Amino acid sequence: INLSGCVGLTDSILENILENSKLIESIRIATCPKLTTISLDYIANSYRHQLICLDISSCFGISSDAIYKQVRSFTQLEELYIAYLSLSDDFLEKFSHNFAHLKILDISYNYNITDKGIYLLLCHCHLLQTFLCSSSSSSSSSNYNKKMMRWQNEQSNVKTIEEITIKSMVELSLKC
């Protein structure tokens, strides 16, 4: 189900929609500013064993603590989109140990994330095939903000980073 951009969508409306849709494997609710942690709690309680894809990017009413607490309960989750949520390195440090099964992760435009947080994440998420973190912030000192990154983990276990210009991240692929 894709309800992204529904600016009038509230927790109660989302719950009513999802109550009648028990076979959902993908929920995209990005840029729904009225949604709160209540929606994420409902999704986690109702879909924890079947959800494969979750996009809660730009849902500013959902806290990083709630994301960490609830999203880790999803047993089948392969794709997670958590862009524009003011996440930090501390979040990624906790997050990385519980999300080794993710194949796609988007943490773009989280300005409090530095190379350190990305390093921790990439070293623990061994199944990650696509990793997106980008920012257009020119004032940030973190190198990750300079260009979109795409992390690829080939079946041969050779890890590479494409579309990146910073030396520290290239060295990262050799350390993990």
Summary of the structure (lengths in Angstrom):
residues: 176
radius of gyration: 16.2
end to end distance: 35.5
largest distance: 49.9
contacts: 552
relative contact order: 0.11
helix: 35%
strand: 17%
